[in-house]
């Protein structure tokens, strides 16, 4: 299982300041819906939003981890689990 800390800077999530974001982190037993568009380099544009929801029988913890926003090359927010 891949685990990411969204508030840290790592080569996997950080790009040049103001750049787009890579795909949002994987959360086991969750689906992610992206509201936003990709740029010409296939990165999500600044301001794009990733919305997580858990599959049937699972609960997203903490509840505040439902929404993440692409900002300066990273996805903001707390990493959740289902």
mmCIF file of the N, C-alpha and C atoms, coordinates in Angstrom:
data_MODEL
# 
_entry.id   MODEL 
# 
loop_
_atom_site.group_PDB 
_atom_site.id 
_atom_site.type_symbol 
_atom_site.label_atom_id 
_atom_site.label_alt_id 
_atom_site.label_comp_id 
_atom_site.label_asym_id 
_atom_site.label_entity_id 
_atom_site.label_seq_id 
_atom_site.pdbx_PDB_ins_code 
_atom_site.Cartn_x 
_atom_site.Cartn_y 
_atom_site.Cartn_z 
_atom_site.occupancy 
_atom_site.B_iso_or_equiv 
_atom_site.pdbx_formal_charge 
_atom_site.auth_seq_id 
_atom_site.auth_comp_id 
_atom_site.auth_asym_id 
_atom_site.auth_atom_id 
_atom_site.pdbx_PDB_model_num 
ATOM 1   N N  . UNK A 1 1  ? 0.842   -1.177 0.000   1.00 0.00 ? 1  UNK A N  1 
ATOM 2   C CA . UNK A 1 1  ? 0.000   0.000  0.000   1.00 0.00 ? 1  UNK A CA 1 
ATOM 3   C C  . UNK A 1 1  ? 0.888   1.242  0.000   1.00 0.00 ? 1  UNK A C  1 
ATOM 4   N N  . UNK A 1 2  ? 0.615   2.161  -0.888  1.00 0.00 ? 2  UNK A N  1 
ATOM 5   C CA . UNK A 1 2  ? 1.341   3.427  -0.919  1.00 0.00 ? 2  UNK A CA 1 
ATOM 6   C C  . UNK A 1 2  ? 0.763   4.367  0.113   1.00 0.00 ? 2  UNK A C  1 
ATOM 7   N N  . UNK A 1 3  ? 1.629   5.030  0.842   1.00 0.00 ? 3  UNK A N  1 
ATOM 8   C CA . UNK A 1 3  ? 1.169   6.028  1.792   1.00 0.00 ? 3  UNK A CA 1 
ATOM 9   C C  . UNK A 1 3  ? 1.873   7.336  1.489   1.00 0.00 ? 3  UNK A C  1 
ATOM 10  N N  . UNK A 1 4  ? 1.140   8.417  1.532   1.00 0.00 ? 4  UNK A N  1 
ATOM 11  C CA . UNK A 1 4  ? 1.674   9.737  1.274   1.00 0.00 ? 4  UNK A CA 1 
ATOM 12  C C  . UNK A 1 4  ? 1.305   10.646 2.432   1.00 0.00 ? 4  UNK A C  1 
ATOM 13  N N  . UNK A 1 5  ? 2.169   11.558 2.739   1.00 0.00 ? 5  UNK A N  1 
ATOM 14  C CA . UNK A 1 5  ? 1.853   12.617 3.687   1.00 0.00 ? 5  UNK A CA 1 
ATOM 15  C C  . UNK A 1 5  ? 1.661   13.860 2.842   1.00 0.00 ? 5  UNK A C  1 
ATOM 16  N N  . UNK A 1 6  ? 0.416   14.328 2.760   1.00 0.00 ? 6  UNK A N  1 
ATOM 17  C CA . UNK A 1 6  ? 0.089   15.393 1.826   1.00 0.00 ? 6  UNK A CA 1 
ATOM 18  C C  . UNK A 1 6  ? 0.691   16.730 2.197   1.00 0.00 ? 6  UNK A C  1 
ATOM 19  N N  . UNK A 1 7  ? 0.987   16.965 3.439   1.00 0.00 ? 7  UNK A N  1 
ATOM 20  C CA . UNK A 1 7  ? 1.500   18.264 3.839   1.00 0.00 ? 7  UNK A CA 1 
ATOM 21  C C  . UNK A 1 7  ? 3.016   18.342 3.800   1.00 0.00 ? 7  UNK A C  1 
ATOM 22  N N  . UNK A 1 8  ? 3.693   17.275 3.427   1.00 0.00 ? 8  UNK A N  1 
ATOM 23  C CA . UNK A 1 8  ? 5.142   17.313 3.340   1.00 0.00 ? 8  UNK A CA 1 
ATOM 24  C C  . UNK A 1 8  ? 5.549   17.514 1.884   1.00 0.00 ? 8  UNK A C  1 
ATOM 25  N N  . UNK A 1 9  ? 6.785   17.898 1.680   1.00 0.00 ? 9  UNK A N  1 
ATOM 26  C CA . UNK A 1 9  ? 7.307   18.089 0.333   1.00 0.00 ? 9  UNK A CA 1 
ATOM 27  C C  . UNK A 1 9  ? 8.123   16.859 -0.009  1.00 0.00 ? 9  UNK A C  1 
ATOM 28  N N  . UNK A 1 10 ? 7.743   16.164 -1.056  1.00 0.00 ? 10 UNK A N  1 
ATOM 29  C CA . UNK A 1 10 ? 8.478   14.990 -1.495  1.00 0.00 ? 10 UNK A CA 1 
ATOM 30  C C  . UNK A 1 10 ? 8.593   15.022 -3.006  1.00 0.00 ? 10 UNK A C  1 
ATOM 31  N N  . UNK A 1 11 ? 9.553   14.295 -3.574  1.00 0.00 ? 11 UNK A N  1 
ATOM 32  C CA . UNK A 1 11 ? 9.691   14.281 -5.024  1.00 0.00 ? 11 UNK A CA 1 
ATOM 33  C C  . UNK A 1 11 ? 8.449   13.750 -5.721  1.00 0.00 ? 11 UNK A C  1 
ATOM 34  N N  . UNK A 1 12 ? 7.618   12.960 -5.026  1.00 0.00 ? 12 UNK A N  1 
ATOM 35  C CA . UNK A 1 12 ? 6.425   12.395 -5.653  1.00 0.00 ? 12 UNK A CA 1 
ATOM 36  C C  . UNK A 1 12 ? 5.294   13.400 -5.784  1.00 0.00 ? 12 UNK A C  1 
ATOM 37  N N  . UNK A 1 13 ? 5.237   14.392 -4.914  1.00 0.00 ? 13 UNK A N  1 
ATOM 38  C CA . UNK A 1 13 ? 4.105   15.309 -4.934  1.00 0.00 ? 13 UNK A CA 1 
ATOM 39  C C  . UNK A 1 13 ? 4.481   16.749 -5.212  1.00 0.00 ? 13 UNK A C  1 
ATOM 40  N N  . UNK A 1 14 ? 5.756   17.109 -5.113  1.00 0.00 ? 14 UNK A N  1 
ATOM 41  C CA . UNK A 1 14 ? 6.167   18.501 -5.278  1.00 0.00 ? 14 UNK A CA 1 
ATOM 42  C C  . UNK A 1 14 ? 6.769   18.714 -6.657  1.00 0.00 ? 14 UNK A C  1 
ATOM 43  N N  . UNK A 1 15 ? 6.349   19.755 -7.313  1.00 0.00 ? 15 UNK A N  1 
ATOM 44  C CA . UNK A 1 15 ? 6.903   20.158 -8.594  1.00 0.00 ? 15 UNK A CA 1 
ATOM 45  C C  . UNK A 1 15 ? 7.330   21.607 -8.438  1.00 0.00 ? 15 UNK A C  1 
ATOM 46  N N  . UNK A 1 16 ? 7.557   22.297 -9.502  1.00 0.00 ? 16 UNK A N  1 
ATOM 47  C CA . UNK A 1 16 ? 7.909   23.701 -9.431  1.00 0.00 ? 16 UNK A CA 1 
ATOM 48  C C  . UNK A 1 16 ? 6.770   24.505 -8.844  1.00 0.00 ? 16 UNK A C  1 
ATOM 49  N N  . UNK A 1 17 ? 7.077   25.549 -8.102  1.00 0.00 ? 17 UNK A N  1 
ATOM 50  C CA . UNK A 1 17 ? 6.063   26.387 -7.462  1.00 0.00 ? 17 UNK A CA 1 
ATOM 51  C C  . UNK A 1 17 ? 5.068   26.872 -8.507  1.00 0.00 ? 17 UNK A C  1 
ATOM 52  N N  . UNK A 1 18 ? 3.793   26.715 -8.228  1.00 0.00 ? 18 UNK A N  1 
ATOM 53  C CA . UNK A 1 18 ? 2.752   27.161 -9.149  1.00 0.00 ? 18 UNK A CA 1 
ATOM 54  C C  . UNK A 1 18 ? 2.411   26.139 -10.220 1.00 0.00 ? 18 UNK A C  1 
ATOM 55  N N  . UNK A 1 19 ? 3.143   25.040 -10.256 1.00 0.00 ? 19 UNK A N  1 
ATOM 56  C CA . UNK A 1 19 ? 2.904   24.019 -11.270 1.00 0.00 ? 19 UNK A CA 1 
ATOM 57  C C  . UNK A 1 19 ? 1.706   23.165 -10.891 1.00 0.00 ? 19 UNK A C  1 
ATOM 58  N N  . UNK A 1 20 ? 1.263   22.365 -11.836 1.00 0.00 ? 20 UNK A N  1 
ATOM 59  C CA . UNK A 1 20 ? 0.153   21.459 -11.583 1.00 0.00 ? 20 UNK A CA 1 
ATOM 60  C C  . UNK A 1 20 ? 0.552   20.314 -10.684 1.00 0.00 ? 20 UNK A C  1 
ATOM 61  N N  . UNK A 1 21 ? -0.440  19.525 -10.302 1.00 0.00 ? 21 UNK A N  1 
ATOM 62  C CA . UNK A 1 21 ? -0.236  18.399 -9.396  1.00 0.00 ? 21 UNK A CA 1 
ATOM 63  C C  . UNK A 1 21 ? -0.268  17.074 -10.146 1.00 0.00 ? 21 UNK A C  1 
ATOM 64  N N  . UNK A 1 22 ? 0.462   16.082 -9.637  1.00 0.00 ? 22 UNK A N  1 
ATOM 65  C CA . UNK A 1 22 ? 0.344   14.727 -10.169 1.00 0.00 ? 22 UNK A CA 1 
ATOM 66  C C  . UNK A 1 22 ? -1.011  14.162 -9.742  1.00 0.00 ? 22 UNK A C  1 
ATOM 67  N N  . UNK A 1 23 ? -1.335  12.947 -10.156 1.00 0.00 ? 23 UNK A N  1 
ATOM 68  C CA . UNK A 1 23 ? -2.589  12.356 -9.674  1.00 0.00 ? 23 UNK A CA 1 
ATOM 69  C C  . UNK A 1 23 ? -2.617  12.353 -8.147  1.00 0.00 ? 23 UNK A C  1 
ATOM 70  N N  . UNK A 1 24 ? -3.808  12.515 -7.559  1.00 0.00 ? 24 UNK A N  1 
ATOM 71  C CA . UNK A 1 24 ? -3.891  12.529 -6.093  1.00 0.00 ? 24 UNK A CA 1 
ATOM 72  C C  . UNK A 1 24 ? -3.502  11.176 -5.505  1.00 0.00 ? 24 UNK A C  1 
ATOM 73  N N  . UNK A 1 25 ? -3.085  11.160 -4.243  1.00 0.00 ? 25 UNK A N  1 
ATOM 74  C CA . UNK A 1 25 ? -2.644  9.921  -3.601  1.00 0.00 ? 25 UNK A CA 1 
ATOM 75  C C  . UNK A 1 25 ? -3.725  8.838  -3.585  1.00 0.00 ? 25 UNK A C  1 
ATOM 76  N N  . UNK A 1 26 ? -3.264  7.614  -3.667  1.00 0.00 ? 26 UNK A N  1 
ATOM 77  C CA . UNK A 1 26 ? -4.131  6.436  -3.604  1.00 0.00 ? 26 UNK A CA 1 
ATOM 78  C C  . UNK A 1 26 ? -4.596  6.218  -2.172  1.00 0.00 ? 26 UNK A C  1 
ATOM 79  N N  . UNK A 1 27 ? -5.872  5.922  -2.013  1.00 0.00 ? 27 UNK A N  1 
ATOM 80  C CA . UNK A 1 27 ? -6.436  5.528  -0.721  1.00 0.00 ? 27 UNK A CA 1 
ATOM 81  C C  . UNK A 1 27 ? -7.159  4.208  -0.947  1.00 0.00 ? 27 UNK A C  1 
ATOM 82  N N  . UNK A 1 28 ? -6.704  3.174  -0.268  1.00 0.00 ? 28 UNK A N  1 
ATOM 83  C CA . UNK A 1 28 ? -7.289  1.838  -0.429  1.00 0.00 ? 28 UNK A CA 1 
ATOM 84  C C  . UNK A 1 28 ? -8.771  1.865  -0.063  1.00 0.00 ? 28 UNK A C  1 
ATOM 85  N N  . UNK A 1 29 ? -9.588  1.182  -0.851  1.00 0.00 ? 29 UNK A N  1 
ATOM 86  C CA . UNK A 1 29 ? -11.044 1.074  -0.664  1.00 0.00 ? 29 UNK A CA 1 
ATOM 87  C C  . UNK A 1 29 ? -11.770 2.396  -0.857  1.00 0.00 ? 29 UNK A C  1 
ATOM 88  N N  . UNK A 1 30 ? -11.146 3.323  -1.579  1.00 0.00 ? 30 UNK A N  1 
ATOM 89  C CA . UNK A 1 30 ? -11.765 4.628  -1.830  1.00 0.00 ? 30 UNK A CA 1 
ATOM 90  C C  . UNK A 1 30 ? -11.813 4.912  -3.326  1.00 0.00 ? 30 UNK A C  1 
ATOM 91  N N  . UNK A 1 31 ? -12.751 5.761  -3.685  1.00 0.00 ? 31 UNK A N  1 
ATOM 92  C CA . UNK A 1 31 ? -12.815 6.317  -5.032  1.00 0.00 ? 31 UNK A CA 1 
ATOM 93  C C  . UNK A 1 31 ? -12.513 7.792  -4.907  1.00 0.00 ? 31 UNK A C  1 
ATOM 94  N N  . UNK A 1 32 ? -11.883 8.356  -5.939  1.00 0.00 ? 32 UNK A N  1 
ATOM 95  C CA . UNK A 1 32 ? -11.593 9.782  -5.932  1.00 0.00 ? 32 UNK A CA 1 
ATOM 96  C C  . UNK A 1 32 ? -12.209 10.402 -7.184  1.00 0.00 ? 32 UNK A C  1 
ATOM 97  N N  . UNK A 1 33 ? -12.913 11.494 -6.975  1.00 0.00 ? 33 UNK A N  1 
ATOM 98  C CA . UNK A 1 33 ? -13.499 12.251 -8.082  1.00 0.00 ? 33 UNK A CA 1 
ATOM 99  C C  . UNK A 1 33 ? -12.727 13.557 -8.197  1.00 0.00 ? 33 UNK A C  1 
ATOM 100 N N  . UNK A 1 34 ? -12.284 13.883 -9.398  1.00 0.00 ? 34 UNK A N  1 
ATOM 101 C CA . UNK A 1 34 ? -11.515 15.102 -9.617  1.00 0.00 ? 34 UNK A CA 1 
ATOM 102 C C  . UNK A 1 34 ? -12.403 16.158 -10.240 1.00 0.00 ? 34 UNK A C  1 
ATOM 103 N N  . UNK A 1 35 ? -12.425 17.329 -9.625  1.00 0.00 ? 35 UNK A N  1 
ATOM 104 C CA . UNK A 1 35 ? -13.108 18.488 -10.193 1.00 0.00 ? 35 UNK A CA 1 
ATOM 105 C C  . UNK A 1 35 ? -12.017 19.455 -10.627 1.00 0.00 ? 35 UNK A C  1 
ATOM 106 N N  . UNK A 1 36 ? -11.782 19.511 -11.908 1.00 0.00 ? 36 UNK A N  1 
ATOM 107 C CA . UNK A 1 36 ? -10.725 20.345 -12.456 1.00 0.00 ? 36 UNK A CA 1 
ATOM 108 C C  . UNK A 1 36 ? -10.215 19.722 -13.737 1.00 0.00 ? 36 UNK A C  1 
ATOM 109 N N  . UNK A 1 37 ? -9.298  20.421 -14.369 1.00 0.00 ? 37 UNK A N  1 
ATOM 110 C CA . UNK A 1 37 ? -8.782  19.951 -15.655 1.00 0.00 ? 37 UNK A CA 1 
ATOM 111 C C  . UNK A 1 37 ? -7.276  19.764 -15.586 1.00 0.00 ? 37 UNK A C  1 
ATOM 112 N N  . UNK A 1 38 ? -6.768  18.970 -16.522 1.00 0.00 ? 38 UNK A N  1 
ATOM 113 C CA . UNK A 1 38 ? -5.324  18.776 -16.629 1.00 0.00 ? 38 UNK A CA 1 
ATOM 114 C C  . UNK A 1 38 ? -4.738  19.823 -17.570 1.00 0.00 ? 38 UNK A C  1 
ATOM 115 N N  . UNK A 1 39 ? -3.457  20.127 -17.347 1.00 0.00 ? 39 UNK A N  1 
ATOM 116 C CA . UNK A 1 39 ? -2.762  21.041 -18.245 1.00 0.00 ? 39 UNK A CA 1 
ATOM 117 C C  . UNK A 1 39 ? -2.160  20.250 -19.405 1.00 0.00 ? 39 UNK A C  1 
ATOM 118 N N  . UNK A 1 40 ? -1.380  20.920 -20.252 1.00 0.00 ? 40 UNK A N  1 
ATOM 119 C CA . UNK A 1 40 ? -0.805  20.247 -21.416 1.00 0.00 ? 40 UNK A CA 1 
ATOM 120 C C  . UNK A 1 40 ? 0.272   19.238 -21.052 1.00 0.00 ? 40 UNK A C  1 
ATOM 121 N N  . UNK A 1 41 ? 0.699   19.205 -19.787 1.00 0.00 ? 41 UNK A N  1 
ATOM 122 C CA . UNK A 1 41 ? 1.670   18.218 -19.313 1.00 0.00 ? 41 UNK A CA 1 
ATOM 123 C C  . UNK A 1 41 ? 0.986   17.093 -18.524 1.00 0.00 ? 41 UNK A C  1 
ATOM 124 N N  . UNK A 1 42 ? -0.343  17.021 -18.623 1.00 0.00 ? 42 UNK A N  1 
ATOM 125 C CA . UNK A 1 42 ? -1.134  15.971 -17.957 1.00 0.00 ? 42 UNK A CA 1 
ATOM 126 C C  . UNK A 1 42 ? -1.074  16.060 -16.433 1.00 0.00 ? 42 UNK A C  1 
ATOM 127 N N  . UNK A 1 43 ? -0.878  17.262 -15.901 1.00 0.00 ? 43 UNK A N  1 
ATOM 128 C CA . UNK A 1 43 ? -0.907  17.488 -14.457 1.00 0.00 ? 43 UNK A CA 1 
ATOM 129 C C  . UNK A 1 43 ? -2.168  18.270 -14.146 1.00 0.00 ? 43 UNK A C  1 
ATOM 130 N N  . UNK A 1 44 ? -2.736  18.041 -12.959 1.00 0.00 ? 44 UNK A N  1 
ATOM 131 C CA . UNK A 1 44 ? -3.963  18.736 -12.584 1.00 0.00 ? 44 UNK A CA 1 
ATOM 132 C C  . UNK A 1 44 ? -3.655  20.201 -12.287 1.00 0.00 ? 44 UNK A C  1 
ATOM 133 N N  . UNK A 1 45 ? -4.482  21.085 -12.802 1.00 0.00 ? 45 UNK A N  1 
ATOM 134 C CA . UNK A 1 45 ? -4.260  22.514 -12.651 1.00 0.00 ? 45 UNK A CA 1 
ATOM 135 C C  . UNK A 1 45 ? -4.476  22.980 -11.217 1.00 0.00 ? 45 UNK A C  1 
ATOM 136 N N  . UNK A 1 46 ? -3.767  24.046 -10.866 1.00 0.00 ? 46 UNK A N  1 
ATOM 137 C CA . UNK A 1 46 ? -3.925  24.676 -9.553  1.00 0.00 ? 46 UNK A CA 1 
ATOM 138 C C  . UNK A 1 46 ? -5.401  24.966 -9.321  1.00 0.00 ? 46 UNK A C  1 
ATOM 139 N N  . UNK A 1 47 ? -5.896  24.654 -8.140  1.00 0.00 ? 47 UNK A N  1 
ATOM 140 C CA . UNK A 1 47 ? -7.300  24.855 -7.810  1.00 0.00 ? 47 UNK A CA 1 
ATOM 141 C C  . UNK A 1 47 ? -8.176  23.641 -8.060  1.00 0.00 ? 47 UNK A C  1 
ATOM 142 N N  . UNK A 1 48 ? -7.637  22.617 -8.755  1.00 0.00 ? 48 UNK A N  1 
ATOM 143 C CA . UNK A 1 48 ? -8.409  21.385 -8.943  1.00 0.00 ? 48 UNK A CA 1 
ATOM 144 C C  . UNK A 1 48 ? -8.692  20.772 -7.579  1.00 0.00 ? 48 UNK A C  1 
ATOM 145 N N  . UNK A 1 49 ? -9.804  20.061 -7.474  1.00 0.00 ? 49 UNK A N  1 
ATOM 146 C CA . UNK A 1 49 ? -10.191 19.468 -6.203  1.00 0.00 ? 49 UNK A CA 1 
ATOM 147 C C  . UNK A 1 49 ? -10.325 17.959 -6.357  1.00 0.00 ? 49 UNK A C  1 
ATOM 148 N N  . UNK A 1 50 ? -9.790  17.214 -5.393  1.00 0.00 ? 50 UNK A N  1 
ATOM 149 C CA . UNK A 1 50 ? -9.924  15.756 -5.332  1.00 0.00 ? 50 UNK A CA 1 
ATOM 150 C C  . UNK A 1 50 ? -10.871 15.439 -4.181  1.00 0.00 ? 50 UNK A C  1 
ATOM 151 N N  . UNK A 1 51 ? -11.949 14.740 -4.486  1.00 0.00 ? 51 UNK A N  1 
ATOM 152 C CA . UNK A 1 51 ? -12.959 14.397 -3.475  1.00 0.00 ? 51 UNK A CA 1 
ATOM 153 C C  . UNK A 1 51 ? -12.976 12.884 -3.284  1.00 0.00 ? 51 UNK A C  1 
ATOM 154 N N  . UNK A 1 52 ? -12.670 12.443 -2.077  1.00 0.00 ? 52 UNK A N  1 
ATOM 155 C CA . UNK A 1 52 ? -12.601 11.020 -1.747  1.00 0.00 ? 52 UNK A CA 1 
ATOM 156 C C  . UNK A 1 52 ? -13.897 10.527 -1.125  1.00 0.00 ? 52 UNK A C  1 
ATOM 157 N N  . UNK A 1 53 ? -14.277 9.299  -1.475  1.00 0.00 ? 53 UNK A N  1 
ATOM 158 C CA . UNK A 1 53 ? -15.394 8.620  -0.816  1.00 0.00 ? 53 UNK A CA 1 
ATOM 159 C C  . UNK A 1 53 ? -15.031 7.148  -0.707  1.00 0.00 ? 53 UNK A C  1 
ATOM 160 N N  . UNK A 1 54 ? -15.441 6.529  0.377   1.00 0.00 ? 54 UNK A N  1 
ATOM 161 C CA . UNK A 1 54 ? -15.118 5.127  0.626   1.00 0.00 ? 54 UNK A CA 1 
ATOM 162 C C  . UNK A 1 54 ? -16.161 4.209  0.003   1.00 0.00 ? 54 UNK A C  1 
ATOM 163 N N  . UNK A 1 55 ? -15.703 3.009  -0.323  1.00 0.00 ? 55 UNK A N  1 
ATOM 164 C CA . UNK A 1 55 ? -16.601 1.993  -0.840  1.00 0.00 ? 55 UNK A CA 1 
ATOM 165 C C  . UNK A 1 55 ? -17.565 1.525  0.236   1.00 0.00 ? 55 UNK A C  1 
ATOM 166 N N  . UNK A 1 56 ? -18.552 0.759  -0.199  1.00 0.00 ? 56 UNK A N  1 
ATOM 167 C CA . UNK A 1 56 ? -19.579 0.264  0.713   1.00 0.00 ? 56 UNK A CA 1 
ATOM 168 C C  . UNK A 1 56 ? -18.957 -0.493 1.879   1.00 0.00 ? 56 UNK A C  1 
ATOM 169 N N  . UNK A 1 57 ? -19.405 -0.156 3.081   1.00 0.00 ? 57 UNK A N  1 
ATOM 170 C CA . UNK A 1 57 ? -18.920 -0.820 4.285   1.00 0.00 ? 57 UNK A CA 1 
ATOM 171 C C  . UNK A 1 57 ? -17.688 -0.174 4.904   1.00 0.00 ? 57 UNK A C  1 
ATOM 172 N N  . UNK A 1 58 ? -17.177 0.889  4.284   1.00 0.00 ? 58 UNK A N  1 
ATOM 173 C CA . UNK A 1 58 ? -15.994 1.573  4.799   1.00 0.00 ? 58 UNK A CA 1 
ATOM 174 C C  . UNK A 1 58 ? -16.353 3.011  5.158   1.00 0.00 ? 58 UNK A C  1 
ATOM 175 N N  . UNK A 1 59 ? -15.622 3.580  6.101   1.00 0.00 ? 59 UNK A N  1 
ATOM 176 C CA . UNK A 1 59 ? -15.849 4.957  6.553   1.00 0.00 ? 59 UNK A CA 1 
ATOM 177 C C  . UNK A 1 59 ? -14.553 5.738  6.398   1.00 0.00 ? 59 UNK A C  1 
ATOM 178 N N  . UNK A 1 60 ? -14.636 6.924  5.819   1.00 0.00 ? 60 UNK A N  1 
ATOM 179 C CA . UNK A 1 60 ? -13.471 7.777  5.645   1.00 0.00 ? 60 UNK A CA 1 
ATOM 180 C C  . UNK A 1 60 ? -13.080 8.404  6.981   1.00 0.00 ? 60 UNK A C  1 
ATOM 181 N N  . UNK A 1 61 ? -11.811 8.203  7.363   1.00 0.00 ? 61 UNK A N  1 
ATOM 182 C CA . UNK A 1 61 ? -11.294 8.720  8.624   1.00 0.00 ? 61 UNK A CA 1 
ATOM 183 C C  . UNK A 1 61 ? -9.988  9.457  8.367   1.00 0.00 ? 61 UNK A C  1 
ATOM 184 N N  . UNK A 1 62 ? -9.814  10.666 8.840   1.00 0.00 ? 62 UNK A N  1 
ATOM 185 C CA . UNK A 1 62 ? -10.814 11.521 9.469   1.00 0.00 ? 62 UNK A CA 1 
ATOM 186 C C  . UNK A 1 62 ? -11.762 12.082 8.416   1.00 0.00 ? 62 UNK A C  1 
ATOM 187 N N  . UNK A 1 63 ? -12.953 12.483 8.813   1.00 0.00 ? 63 UNK A N  1 
ATOM 188 C CA . UNK A 1 63 ? -13.913 13.033 7.852   1.00 0.00 ? 63 UNK A CA 1 
ATOM 189 C C  . UNK A 1 63 ? -13.380 14.248 7.094   1.00 0.00 ? 63 UNK A C  1 
ATOM 190 N N  . UNK A 1 64 ? -12.478 14.987 7.702   1.00 0.00 ? 64 UNK A N  1 
ATOM 191 C CA . UNK A 1 64 ? -11.917 16.183 7.045   1.00 0.00 ? 64 UNK A CA 1 
ATOM 192 C C  . UNK A 1 64 ? -11.018 15.841 5.861   1.00 0.00 ? 64 UNK A C  1 
ATOM 193 N N  . UNK A 1 65 ? -10.684 14.554 5.680   1.00 0.00 ? 65 UNK A N  1 
ATOM 194 C CA . UNK A 1 65 ? -9.807  14.152 4.576   1.00 0.00 ? 65 UNK A CA 1 
ATOM 195 C C  . UNK A 1 65 ? -10.565 13.952 3.266   1.00 0.00 ? 65 UNK A C  1 
ATOM 196 N N  . UNK A 1 66 ? -11.836 14.289 3.243   1.00 0.00 ? 66 UNK A N  1 
ATOM 197 C CA . UNK A 1 66 ? -12.660 14.100 2.043   1.00 0.00 ? 66 UNK A CA 1 
ATOM 198 C C  . UNK A 1 66 ? -12.186 14.959 0.874   1.00 0.00 ? 66 UNK A C  1 
ATOM 199 N N  . UNK A 1 67 ? -11.733 16.174 1.130   1.00 0.00 ? 67 UNK A N  1 
ATOM 200 C CA . UNK A 1 67 ? -11.424 17.126 0.070   1.00 0.00 ? 67 UNK A CA 1 
ATOM 201 C C  . UNK A 1 67 ? -9.971  17.570 0.113   1.00 0.00 ? 67 UNK A C  1 
ATOM 202 N N  . UNK A 1 68 ? -9.336  17.598 -1.066  1.00 0.00 ? 68 UNK A N  1 
ATOM 203 C CA . UNK A 1 68 ? -7.963  18.068 -1.219  1.00 0.00 ? 68 UNK A CA 1 
ATOM 204 C C  . UNK A 1 68 ? -7.927  19.010 -2.418  1.00 0.00 ? 68 UNK A C  1 
ATOM 205 N N  . UNK A 1 69 ? -7.078  20.032 -2.356  1.00 0.00 ? 69 UNK A N  1 
ATOM 206 C CA . UNK A 1 69 ? -6.974  21.024 -3.423  1.00 0.00 ? 69 UNK A CA 1 
ATOM 207 C C  . UNK A 1 69 ? -5.535  21.053 -3.939  1.00 0.00 ? 69 UNK A C  1 
ATOM 208 N N  . UNK A 1 70 ? -5.384  21.141 -5.256  1.00 0.00 ? 70 UNK A N  1 
ATOM 209 C CA . UNK A 1 70 ? -4.061  21.258 -5.872  1.00 0.00 ? 70 UNK A CA 1 
ATOM 210 C C  . UNK A 1 70 ? -3.568  22.687 -5.686  1.00 0.00 ? 70 UNK A C  1 
ATOM 211 N N  . UNK A 1 71 ? -2.422  22.815 -5.023  1.00 0.00 ? 71 UNK A N  1 
ATOM 212 C CA . UNK A 1 71 ? -1.847  24.141 -4.787  1.00 0.00 ? 71 UNK A CA 1 
ATOM 213 C C  . UNK A 1 71 ? -0.325  24.034 -4.855  1.00 0.00 ? 71 UNK A C  1 
ATOM 214 N N  . UNK A 1 72 ? 0.279   24.811 -5.739  1.00 0.00 ? 72 UNK A N  1 
ATOM 215 C CA . UNK A 1 72 ? 1.740   24.860 -5.874  1.00 0.00 ? 72 UNK A CA 1 
ATOM 216 C C  . UNK A 1 72 ? 2.368   23.482 -6.040  1.00 0.00 ? 72 UNK A C  1 
ATOM 217 N N  . UNK A 1 73 ? 1.732   22.630 -6.825  1.00 0.00 ? 73 UNK A N  1 
ATOM 218 C CA . UNK A 1 73 ? 2.302   21.328 -7.143  1.00 0.00 ? 73 UNK A CA 1 
ATOM 219 C C  . UNK A 1 73 ? 2.038   20.223 -6.151  1.00 0.00 ? 73 UNK A C  1 
ATOM 220 N N  . UNK A 1 74 ? 1.287   20.496 -5.076  1.00 0.00 ? 74 UNK A N  1 
ATOM 221 C CA . UNK A 1 74 ? 0.972   19.449 -4.099  1.00 0.00 ? 74 UNK A CA 1 
ATOM 222 C C  . UNK A 1 74 ? -0.522  19.442 -3.811  1.00 0.00 ? 74 UNK A C  1 
ATOM 223 N N  . UNK A 1 75 ? -1.014  18.308 -3.344  1.00 0.00 ? 75 UNK A N  1 
ATOM 224 C CA . UNK A 1 75 ? -2.406  18.192 -2.900  1.00 0.00 ? 75 UNK A CA 1 
ATOM 225 C C  . UNK A 1 75 ? -2.446  18.542 -1.424  1.00 0.00 ? 75 UNK A C  1 
ATOM 226 N N  . UNK A 1 76 ? -3.204  19.574 -1.068  1.00 0.00 ? 76 UNK A N  1 
ATOM 227 C CA . UNK A 1 76 ? -3.316  19.990 0.324   1.00 0.00 ? 76 UNK A CA 1 
ATOM 228 C C  . UNK A 1 76 ? -4.257  19.053 1.067   1.00 0.00 ? 76 UNK A C  1 
ATOM 229 N N  . UNK A 1 77 ? -4.179  19.047 2.366   1.00 0.00 ? 77 UNK A N  1 
ATOM 230 C CA . UNK A 1 77 ? -5.128  18.284 3.170   1.00 0.00 ? 77 UNK A CA 1 
ATOM 231 C C  . UNK A 1 77 ? -4.486  17.115 3.881   1.00 0.00 ? 77 UNK A C  1 
ATOM 232 N N  . UNK A 1 78 ? -5.308  16.473 4.672   1.00 0.00 ? 78 UNK A N  1 
ATOM 233 C CA . UNK A 1 78 ? -4.891  15.340 5.491   1.00 0.00 ? 78 UNK A CA 1 
ATOM 234 C C  . UNK A 1 78 ? -5.162  14.042 4.752   1.00 0.00 ? 78 UNK A C  1 
ATOM 235 N N  . UNK A 1 79 ? -4.209  13.129 4.767   1.00 0.00 ? 79 UNK A N  1 
ATOM 236 C CA . UNK A 1 79 ? -4.389  11.818 4.142   1.00 0.00 ? 79 UNK A CA 1 
ATOM 237 C C  . UNK A 1 79 ? -5.389  11.010 4.953   1.00 0.00 ? 79 UNK A C  1 
ATOM 238 N N  . UNK A 1 80 ? -6.410  10.501 4.279   1.00 0.00 ? 80 UNK A N  1 
ATOM 239 C CA . UNK A 1 80 ? -7.410  9.702  4.960   1.00 0.00 ? 80 UNK A CA 1 
ATOM 240 C C  . UNK A 1 80 ? -7.220  8.212  4.729   1.00 0.00 ? 80 UNK A C  1 
ATOM 241 N N  . UNK A 1 81 ? -8.021  7.442  5.429   1.00 0.00 ? 81 UNK A N  1 
ATOM 242 C CA . UNK A 1 81 ? -8.074  5.991  5.234   1.00 0.00 ? 81 UNK A CA 1 
ATOM 243 C C  . UNK A 1 81 ? -9.537  5.566  5.241   1.00 0.00 ? 81 UNK A C  1 
ATOM 244 N N  . UNK A 1 82 ? -9.789  4.446  4.595   1.00 0.00 ? 82 UNK A N  1 
ATOM 245 C CA . UNK A 1 82 ? -11.140 3.865  4.586   1.00 0.00 ? 82 UNK A CA 1 
ATOM 246 C C  . UNK A 1 82 ? -11.114 2.560  5.338   1.00 0.00 ? 82 UNK A C  1 
# 
